[in-house]
C-alpha cells in the first residue's frame, strides 16, 4: 500500500488535466510519481518541465539520454 494516496483524476484542475492527458497518450496510463506529485499541481508541472528541458537541451544525444534513464532507474531499483 502506498504511503501517499495516488491521484488519478484531475478534479477539474487544468494543470492536472493537461499533464494526465499527455501521460496517458504516451504511456497508456499515469506513472506513479505523477499520481503522487498531483497533490501539488504546480510542483508536478515544474517537474515535468524540468524533465522535458533536459531532453530538449541537446547536451546529450537522444540515444545516450535513453541509456542514462535506464541506468539511473536500475540504480534506483525502478523496473523501467
N, C-alpha and C positions, 0 to 999 in steps of 0.2 A: 504494500500500500504506500503510495507517495506521501511524503511529509507535507507537501503543499498541494492544495486542491488544484487540479488542472482545469483550465477554462477552455471549452471547445466551441462555445457560441459567442458571437461578437456583442450580443446585448444591445445592438443599435449603435455602438461606438464606431465611427467612420474609420479610425485608425486600425482598429482590430479587423473590421470588415475587409479592408484592403489587404492587410497582411495575410489574413486567413485565406482569402480567395486566391492570392498568388501562391501560397504554400500548398494549398490543395491542388492547384493546377500542376505545380512542379512535382510534388511527391505523392499525390493521391490522398493526402491526409495531413494532419498537423504534426509537426515534430514536438517531442516532449518539452524541450526548452522553450518553444514558442508558447505552449499551453501554460507554462509556469510564469513566464515573463508577461503574459497577458494581464496579470494583476495590475500592471502599471504600463498602460499603452505607450506613453512617451519613451520609457526605457526600452520597451520592445522595439519600437520604431528606430530608435538610435542604434540598438544592437544590430538590427537588420541592415541599416545604412552603413555601419562600420564594416560588416562582413562584405557588403557589396563594394565598398570603396577599396578594400584590399584586393578583391578580384579585378576591379577596373583600373587599378593603379598602373598596371603593366610592368611592375617591378619584377614579377616572376612570370615566366611563360605559363600558359594555361595548363599544359601537361604537367609541369613541375608543381604548380599550385595544387592540382588534384592529388598528387603524391604526398605533398605536405599535409593536406587534410587527412588523408588515410593514415599517415604516420602518427599525427597528433591524436587522432581518435583511437588508434591502437595503444598508444602510451597511456591514454586516459581510460582504457577499458571500455570504450564505446564500440558496439558491434558493427558500426558502419564507418 
